[in-house]
Amino acid sequence: MTHQQAVQFATDRLAADEHLRDSARRDAETLLMHVASLTRTDLLAHPGRELDPAHLAAYQDAITRRLRHEPIQYIAGSQEFFGLDFAVTPAVLIPRPETEHLVEDVLKHLQARLPHDRPLAIADIGTGSGAIAIALAAHLPHAHITAIDLSPSALAVAQANAHRHGLDRRIDFFLCDLLEALPTDQQTAYFDVIVSNPPYIPTTDAPQLHPQVREHEPASALFAGADGLEIYRRLIPLARQALKPGGLLALEIGYGQREAVTALLHDWHEVSFLDDLQGIPRVVRARR
């Protein structure tokens, strides 16, 4: 079977599923490039090249996994975020482009307000793959990051990603629930910045999610009670205590949560929001 024939065969199979139809061709090409170690140029320049038996078998397996709605990122084992490549497994939420707004906004805030060489203490709550913590560490050479997660499996992925990018010496990893099990000296007026992309999807919204999200990504990283605000209610008071005076809290939020989150931040200063590319409030920032 040639590259072209394999892609067409896979595209037809994937397009038969209503949930995969829109991305069928792209998924078929991406998976072939993954299993056969091809670049897009290879794929386009040599459509008639024969696919060797080992790669064909791996490709068929990958397509079968995709037909079960397993995300491409888990099949390929990686995802790009903020210009860096991250290993991802089903233990962690797949980093999204929307979360890049959160990282970018924190960097802009720090660059505008603080000397570039000032040491910084930053906490990333619910670090998952480590994407936020590692992206910040890569762009803030004088920062030390505390990356926290409740999942041992997620922390293992984050630690491996930090090592992969040579940043593990500037990131400490803690297994704990929010900030509650940090060393005592870090729980009060310690951090310059606390950042988080917490779970914020209401459990009642689960049936409306794409199967690849609902059935494969970790529920603990997606859902936060009936209204999606459960983590914000717990995290915001803890963050207020752990931040230095004037410290920044930056959180990703979900669709329609602006007013509710504003109410939870009633005793904070300079509360503001950043919209994503669709005009939806995606990041809230506030100062202690």
Secondary structure, 3 states (H helix, E strand, C coil): CEHHHHHHHHHHHHHCCCCCHHHHHHHHHHHHHHHHCCCHHHHHHCCCCECCHHHHHHHHHHHHHHHCCCCHHHHHCEEEECCEEEECCCCCCCCCHHHHHHHHHHHHHHHHHCCCCCCEEEEEECCCCCHHHHHHHHHCCCEEEEEEECCHHHHHHHHHHHHHCCCHHHEEEEECCCCCCCCHHHCCCCEEEEEECCCCECHHHHHHCCHHHHCCCCHHHCECCCCCCHHHHHHHHHHHHHEEEEEEEEEECCCCCHHHHHHHCCCCEEEEEEECCCCCEEEEEEEC
